[in-house]
Structure formats: C-alpha cells, structure tokens
Amino acid sequence: MKRVWVNGTFDVLHIGHIKLLEYAASLGIVRIGIDGDERVKEKKGDTRPYNSLEDRIDFMNSIKFVDSVVSFNTDDELRNCIKEWEPDIFVIGDDYIDKPIIGGALAKEIRFFTKVNNISTSKILGDEKL
C-alpha cells in the first residue's frame, strides 16, 4: 500500500478537510502533519489557533480516513517528518499549484486537491471574505 502525506493547520474542521482526507485515503495509508500552535499563530495571526494542538490531533485521530498524526513547529521539523514517513504521494490543496511546497521534493509524487466550494477555515472564522 502507498504512503500518503497531508499536512496543514486543521484548526476548525469543515467538509473540505473531510473530502481532502477521503481523497488521500483512497490513495493509501495516510499520515497527517499538523502545525504546532506557535506556528499557526505566526502564519494565521494572534487569534489562531482556535483549537489547541492536542485537540486538533484528537480530531484528526478520530477521522476514519487518517492512519497516523504527527506535529511540527518549524520547516525543518516538517521536512524531517516527511522524510521519516517516506511518502509515495504528497496531497495538498490546489492553491499550492506553482508555489513552493515544503518537503514536496521528498515525495515521489504530488497530487493537488481542488477545494470544496472554495471553503476554508479562515473564511469560516471571518478572517477572509466568503
């Protein structure tokens, strides 16, 4: 079975996350990398994360499409987590087409997932226009 890597914040779960994870699971065994709380705060602002890292890990572990979860706080930690997993496939949102993907070169293949109804946690929380 192929090894699949997916990473993200996964702060407030929505249908887009579930569909992404379902797609990833259709490709193989899924490991999720979750940004640590300080990293989320740096990337998303002082009001985030909405849910703690521990809660976000518990949420991910409760989803049937997820086989394992790890967390990281820096780009180097992210690369090390990906390198350790040795993914065949890296699944990431299509908003990363033509953008640098940290650790993407460590996977044999990158698959882009189209956002569902262009929904995002930032939009749900009002950090972005719907």
KAFEN-V458306 format. One record per pair of residues at least 12 apart in sequence whose ideal C-beta (glycine too) atoms are under 10 Angstrom apart, sorted by the first residue. I is the first residue (numbers start at 1). J is the second residue. If there is no record, write none. Layout:
i | j
I | J
I | J
This chain:
i | j
1 | 27
1 | 28
1 | 29
1 | 67
1 | 88
2 | 27
2 | 28
2 | 29
2 | 30
2 | 87
2 | 88
2 | 89
2 | 108
2 | 109
3 | 27
3 | 28
3 | 29
3 | 30
3 | 31
3 | 67
3 | 85
3 | 86
3 | 87
3 | 88
3 | 89
3 | 90
3 | 107
3 | 108
4 | 21
4 | 23
4 | 24
4 | 25
4 | 26
4 | 27
4 | 28
4 | 29
4 | 30
4 | 31
4 | 32
4 | 65
4 | 67
4 | 85
4 | 87
4 | 88
4 | 89
4 | 90
4 | 91
4 | 107
4 | 109
4 | 111
5 | 24
5 | 28
5 | 30
5 | 31
5 | 32
5 | 33
5 | 70
5 | 81
5 | 82
5 | 85
5 | 86
5 | 87
5 | 88
5 | 89
5 | 90
5 | 91
5 | 92
5 | 103
5 | 104
5 | 106
5 | 107
5 | 110
6 | 20
6 | 21
6 | 23
6 | 24
6 | 25
6 | 27
6 | 30
6 | 31
6 | 32
6 | 33
6 | 34
6 | 60
6 | 65
6 | 66
6 | 87
6 | 89
6 | 90
6 | 91
6 | 92
6 | 93
6 | 111
6 | 113
7 | 31
7 | 32
7 | 33
7 | 34
7 | 35
7 | 70
7 | 71
7 | 72
7 | 78
7 | 81
7 | 82
7 | 90
7 | 91
7 | 92
7 | 101
7 | 102
7 | 103
8 | 20
8 | 32
8 | 33
8 | 34
8 | 35
8 | 40
8 | 56
8 | 60
8 | 92
8 | 93
8 | 121
9 | 34
9 | 35
9 | 36
9 | 37
9 | 39
9 | 40
9 | 43
9 | 44
9 | 48
9 | 49
9 | 50
9 | 51
9 | 53
9 | 56
9 | 120
9 | 121
9 | 122
10 | 32
10 | 33
10 | 34
10 | 35
10 | 40
10 | 49
10 | 51
10 | 53
10 | 56
10 | 57
10 | 59
10 | 60
10 | 63
10 | 66
10 | 69
10 | 121
11 | 34
11 | 35
11 | 37
11 | 40
11 | 44
11 | 48
11 | 49
11 | 50
11 | 51
11 | 52
11 | 53
11 | 55
11 | 56
11 | 59
11 | 121
11 | 122
11 | 124
11 | 125
12 | 48
12 | 49
12 | 50
12 | 51
12 | 56
12 | 59
12 | 120
12 | 121
12 | 122
12 | 124
12 | 125
13 | 51
13 | 56
13 | 59
13 | 60
13 | 62
13 | 63
13 | 121
13 | 124
14 | 116
14 | 117
14 | 119
14 | 120
14 | 121
14 | 123
14 | 124
15 | 116
15 | 117
15 | 119
16 | 93
16 | 113
16 | 114
16 | 115
16 | 116
16 | 117
16 | 118
16 | 119
16 | 120
16 | 121
16 | 123
16 | 124
17 | 59
17 | 60
17 | 63
17 | 65
17 | 116
17 | 119
17 | 120
17 | 121
18 | 63
18 | 64
18 | 65
18 | 116
19 | 65
19 | 113
19 | 114
19 | 115
19 | 116
19 | 117
19 | 119
20 | 65
20 | 91
20 | 92
20 | 93
20 | 113
20 | 114
20 | 115
20 | 116
21 | 60
21 | 63
21 | 64
21 | 65
21 | 66
21 | 91
21 | 113
22 | 63
22 | 64
22 | 65
22 | 113
23 | 65
23 | 91
23 | 111
23 | 113
23 | 114
24 | 65
24 | 66
24 | 67
24 | 89
24 | 90
24 | 91
24 | 92
24 | 111
24 | 113
25 | 63
25 | 64
25 | 65
25 | 66
25 | 67
25 | 91
26 | 65
26 | 91
27 | 88
27 | 89
27 | 91
27 | 109
27 | 111
28 | 67
28 | 87
28 | 88
28 | 89
28 | 91
29 | 66
29 | 67
29 | 68
29 | 85
29 | 87
29 | 88
30 | 60
30 | 63
30 | 65
30 | 66
30 | 67
30 | 68
30 | 69
30 | 87
30 | 89
30 | 91
31 | 66
31 | 67
31 | 68
31 | 69
31 | 70
31 | 81
31 | 82
31 | 84
31 | 85
31 | 87
32 | 56
32 | 57
32 | 60
32 | 61
32 | 63
32 | 65
32 | 66
32 | 67
32 | 68
32 | 69
32 | 70
32 | 71
33 | 60
33 | 68
33 | 69
33 | 70
33 | 71
33 | 72
33 | 77
33 | 78
33 | 81
33 | 82
33 | 85
33 | 102
33 | 103
34 | 49
34 | 53
34 | 56
34 | 57
34 | 59
34 | 60
34 | 69
34 | 70
34 | 71
34 | 72
34 | 81
35 | 48
35 | 49
35 | 53
35 | 56
35 | 71
35 | 72
35 | 73
35 | 74
35 | 77
35 | 78
36 | 49
36 | 53
36 | 56
36 | 71
36 | 72
36 | 73
36 | 74
36 | 77
37 | 49
37 | 51
37 | 52
37 | 53
37 | 54
37 | 56
37 | 71
37 | 73
38 | 53
38 | 73
38 | 74
39 | 53
39 | 71
39 | 72
39 | 73
39 | 74
39 | 75
39 | 77
39 | 78
40 | 52
40 | 53
40 | 56
40 | 73
42 | 73
44 | 121
44 | 122
44 | 125
44 | 127
45 | 122
45 | 125
45 | 127
47 | 125
47 | 126
47 | 127
48 | 121
48 | 122
48 | 125
48 | 127
49 | 121
50 | 121
50 | 124
50 | 125
51 | 121
53 | 71
53 | 73
54 | 71
56 | 69
56 | 71
57 | 69
57 | 70
57 | 71
68 | 85
70 | 82
70 | 84
70 | 85
72 | 102
72 | 103
74 | 102
75 | 102
75 | 103
76 | 102
76 | 103
78 | 102
78 | 103
78 | 106
79 | 102
79 | 103
79 | 104
79 | 105
79 | 106
80 | 103
80 | 106
81 | 103
81 | 106
82 | 102
82 | 103
82 | 104
82 | 105
82 | 106
82 | 107
83 | 103
83 | 106
84 | 106
85 | 103
85 | 106
85 | 107
86 | 106
86 | 107
86 | 108
87 | 103
87 | 104
87 | 106
87 | 107
87 | 108
87 | 109
87 | 110
88 | 107
88 | 108
88 | 109
89 | 107
89 | 108
89 | 109
89 | 110
89 | 111
90 | 103
90 | 104
90 | 105
90 | 106
90 | 107
90 | 108
90 | 109
90 | 110
90 | 111
90 | 112
91 | 107
91 | 109
91 | 110
91 | 111
91 | 112
91 | 113
92 | 104
92 | 107
92 | 110
92 | 111
92 | 112
92 | 113
93 | 112
93 | 113
93 | 114
93 | 115
93 | 120
94 | 111
94 | 112
94 | 113
94 | 114
94 | 115
95 | 112
95 | 113
95 | 114
95 | 115
95 | 118
95 | 120
96 | 110
96 | 112
96 | 113
97 | 110
97 | 112
117 | 130
118 | 130
